[in-house]
Amino acid sequence: MVVWFVAAMSLLVVGIVSEVRVDTRMAQTHIARAKAMAAGDGAIHLLLSRQALLREAQGTPGGTGPEPVLEAGFMLGEQPVQVRMVPVSRLLDMRSAPAEQLMNLFAGPGALQREDAQRLATAVVQLRGGGVARFAAGSKPLAVEDWLQVPGFDRALLDAVRDHLRMDAEAAYRLDAVMEYDGRRWLRRRWVTLQGGSDASGFPWRVTRTEAPRVLDDRIKTAGAR
């Protein structure tokens, strides 16, 4: 009886310790998300403010070449945050891109075989033209996960190409704020337009889309490049 009692108590203790560890980890994740939101949004606003001042001082740049990607680092308290401001002209819009560009995306960053990439690109074009209005150009913003409805478009491919996609029709820029916390790298992503920003916020820009913070891997290093 004593042996059985000790064994039962041991199992109970192990279960309690395991549950405490899970709860602790969940609490740490919630804290990390909150920090990523606060620090990320703050750093994004700082970069936008800097860009607004530059535009005011220099005027709208004239050149015909592609607009550059801007990068800056900020310290918010003791938290370093790196921000990238990517013009949406450097991103691919799956709701309007031709099949050849889609195939290159799936075969390049997506790492699909050429034949599979071509087949998937054809499926996307057919979906856009098949009467599904929300997948057509000019419709309301999509969540990037909506493309998982395309046969052959799985989670692995989505994770490989999502940083190369334009996911907001109104936005002129995508801003990625990256910070490290608790041994992981977190991304806070917002899409903004510099048009119509004179609202109650007082900022000369307007946020058109905000994505929930997520844990990154090293793909962020090449995000926005084409």
N, C-alpha and C positions, 0 to 999 in steps of 0.2 A: 504493500500500500504506500509506504513512504517513497519507494522508488518511483511508482506511478505518479505520485503527487509532485515529486521534484521534477519529473519529466514534463508534466502538464504545466507547472509553473514556468519552466524554462521556455516552453513553446509560447506561453502567454507573454513572457518578457520579450522574447524575440519579436513577436508580432507588434508589441507596443513600440519597441525601439525602431522597427521598420516603418511603422506608421508615422512616428515622430520625424524620422529622416525625410519621408516623403512630404510631410507638411512643411518642414523647414525648407526643403528645396523649392516647393511651390511658393512659399513666402519670399524666398530670395529671387525667384523669377519675377514675381509681381513687383518687387522693389526695383529690379533691373529694368523692367518695362517702363515703370514710372520715371526712372532716371533718364532712360533713353528718350522718352517723350519730352520731358522738361528741358534737358540739356540739348537735345536735337533741335527742338523748336527754337530755343534761344539762339543757338549757333546759326541756324538757317536765317533767322531775322537779322542777325548781325551781318551776315554776308550780303543779304538783300539790301540792307541799309548802306553798306559800303558800295555796292554796285550802283545804287540810286544816286549817291553822292558823286561817283565817277561820271555817270551819265549826265548829271546836271552840270558838272564842271567842263566836260569835254564835248557834250552834245552827243547825238546819236551817231555811232560810227558809220562811215560810208562804205566801205569795201564790198567787194562782190564775193569774197571767199567765205568759207564756212565760219560761223561764229565759234570762237574758242570755248573750251571747257574751262571754267574758273575753279580754282581750289584755294582754300584758306584753312588755317587752323586757329582755334580759339580755346581759351581757358575759361571755363565757367566754374568759378570756385576753384576746386582742385581737380576738376574733371576736364581733360583735354578732349576736344571734339574736332574732327576733320570734316569739312563740308566741301561737296563738289556741286557746281551749278552747271547742269548739262542742257544745252539748247535742244528742244525736241526735234529740231531739224536733223540732229545726229541719230535719232532713234527711228525705229521702223514701226509703222502703223499697220498692224495686221488686217485692219478693216479696209485698207485701200491699196496696200502694196501689191505689185504684180507678182505673178506666180514665180518668176525667176528670182526675185529678191527673197521671197519666202523660202524657196528651195535653198538658196545660199545660206540663209539664217539657220535652217534646220540641219544642213550638212556641215556648216562651220561651227559656230558656238554650240549647236545642238548635237553635234557628233553623230548624226545619222548617216547610214549608207546613202550614196547618191540616189539610188532608186527609191529608197524609202522616203527620202527628203522630197523628191519630186512627187511621189504619190500623196504625201501629206499636204504639200503645197496645193495640189489640185483639189484635195478635199476641202481645204480652207476656202479657196476661191468658189467652189460649188456651194458651200454653206452660205457665204456672203450673198450669192446671187440666187439662192433657193427660197427666197421669201421669208427668211428669218430676219426681221427688221433690225433687231438689236445688234446683229453682227455686221450690219452695213455701215459704210462710212457716213458720218454726220449724225448718227443716233446717239442715245444717251451713253455716258461712260460705262465701260464694262469692268468687272473685276477680272484680273488676269486669269483667275481660276476658271472662268467661264469657257476658256478655250479647251479645257479638258473634255468638253462635250464632243470635240472633233475626234472621230475614230483614229487611233494611233498617236494621239497627243496625250502623253502620260505625264506623271508628276516629275520624273527625272528630266524629261525634255523641257518642261515648264521651268524648272529651277535653273536649267542651263541657259535659257534664252530670255528670261524675264527682264534682265537688266539691259537688254537691247531693244525693248519694246516701248512704244509710246502708248500710254493707257489713259490719256485724257485729251479730248478734242479741243478744249478751251485753252489748255496750258501752253505757255511759251517756253517754260523751263521746268526741269526736274531737279530738285535739290535733295541730295543724299547726305545726311549727317551720320557719321560713324563714330562710335565711342566704344571703349573697352570697359567691361565691368564684370567682376566675378569670374574672370578667366575666359570670357566670351566677348566677341565683337557684335555690337548691336547696330542695326540700321534703322533710322527714322527717315522716311521718304515723304516729301510733299511736292505737289505740282502747283505752279503759280503762273499767273499772267500779270503783266505790267499794265494791262489795260483795265480801266474801271476800278481802280484801287481806292478811289476817294470815298470810302464808306465810313462807318462809325469807328472803325479801328484807327483811322488816321494814317495808315500805311499807304505808300504809293504803289502797292501791289495787292493782289487778291489771291488767296489760296483756293484752288479749284478742286483739289483732291488731296486727301491725307490717308496714308497707309499706316496700319498698325505696326509698331516696332517688331522686328524679327531678328533672329540670330543669323549671322553671316558666316560664310566661308570666304576663301580668298578670291572669289569671283568678282567682288566689289572693286578689286584693283583695276579691272578692265571694263567696268561698267560704263556704258555710254560711248565706247569706241566702236567705230565701224570702218 
